[in-house]
């Protein structure tokens, strides 16, 4: 194998290793983002449930006050 070919293979192998590192880092960030998105979705659902409960309580109180009036 010529020196040029060996240098080219070494360059390609180095670039390949660097790209694999970048890919692994991007995959890790995507997993973390997906976990954060799932947590955010759960929080939004909890807030919506609480909002709905408050709305129901307000409606119950409004109906009760109308009956007394």
Buried (B, 14 or more C-beta within 10 A) or exposed (E): EEEEEEEEEEEEEEEEEEEEEEEEEEEEEEEEEEEEEEEEEEEEEEEEEEEEEEEEEEEEEEEEEEEEE
